[in-house]
Amino acid sequence: MKIQGLQTDKLTPVHLPEICAPRQALLKTFDRAAEKRCVYVAAPAGCGKTLSALLWTQSAGRTPIWIGLDEYDNTLPAFYRLFLYRAFFFHLAGWQA
């Protein structure tokens, strides 16, 4: 079954740069957190959330439910709407999130 869904920059992770230095301690923290099945990443801008999350999902072979919020939609209703949309899409497609 082919499932098509909404694809926007809010639901698609950015590409990794060609050169980057992973923070091994942070990747291990992601591994421990993933034992709970869901990892939520929040920190101030510029802390390395995007790069670290992308490196971890790539190294762990995971497919993330990616949600990017900005100042225009940084509200709980917007987050839950996007999260539930993507979770439902993953469920229909039979993917492991």
C-alpha positions in Angstrom: 0.0 0.0 0.0 1.4 3.4 -1.0 0.6 6.1 1.5 1.1 9.7 0.6 1.1 12.4 3.1 1.8 16.0 3.8 5.5 16.8 3.2 6.8 20.1 4.4 10.1 21.4 5.8 8.5 21.1 9.2 8.2 17.3 8.8 11.4 16.6 7.0 14.8 16.8 8.7 17.6 18.8 7.1 20.5 17.1 5.5 23.6 16.5 7.5 26.6 18.6 6.6 29.5 16.8 4.9 31.8 17.5 7.9 30.5 17.3 11.5 31.9 16.1 14.8 29.5 13.9 16.7 29.3 14.3 20.5 29.7 10.7 21.7 28.3 11.4 25.2 25.2 12.9 23.7 24.7 10.0 21.3 24.9 7.6 24.3 22.3 9.8 26.0 20.0 9.4 23.0 20.6 5.6 23.1 19.5 5.4 26.8 16.5 7.7 26.2 15.4 5.5 23.2 14.9 2.5 25.5 11.7 4.3 26.5 10.6 4.3 22.8 10.1 8.1 22.5 12.8 10.8 22.6 11.8 14.4 22.8 14.7 16.9 22.3 14.4 20.5 23.5 17.1 23.1 24.1 17.9 26.7 23.2 18.8 27.6 19.6 22.4 26.8 18.7 22.9 23.9 21.2 23.3 21.3 18.5 19.8 19.6 18.7 19.3 19.1 15.0 22.8 17.9 14.2 22.9 15.5 17.2 19.5 14.1 16.6 20.3 13.5 12.9 23.6 11.8 13.7 21.9 9.6 16.2 19.0 8.6 14.0 21.4 7.8 11.2 23.8 5.8 13.4 21.0 4.0 15.2 19.2 3.2 11.9 16.0 4.9 13.2 13.3 6.7 11.2 12.3 9.8 13.2 9.0 11.6 13.5 10.5 14.9 12.8 8.7 18.1 13.8 10.3 21.5 13.4 8.6 24.4 15.2 9.3 28.1 14.8 8.0 31.2 16.5 4.8 31.2 14.4 3.6 27.7 15.4 5.4 27.0 18.7 2.3 26.0 20.6 1.0 22.8 22.1 -1.9 22.5 19.7 0.5 22.9 16.7 2.9 20.3 18.1 0.2 17.8 18.9 -1.4 18.3 15.4 1.9 17.6 13.6 2.9 14.8 16.0 -0.4 12.9 15.6 -0.4 13.4 11.9 3.1 11.9 11.5 2.4 9.1 14.0 -0.7 8.1 12.1 1.2 8.3 8.8 4.0 6.0 10.2 1.4 3.6 11.6 -0.4 3.4 8.2 2.9 2.9 6.3 4.0 0.2 8.8 7.2 2.0 9.7 9.1 1.7 12.9 9.4 5.2 14.4 
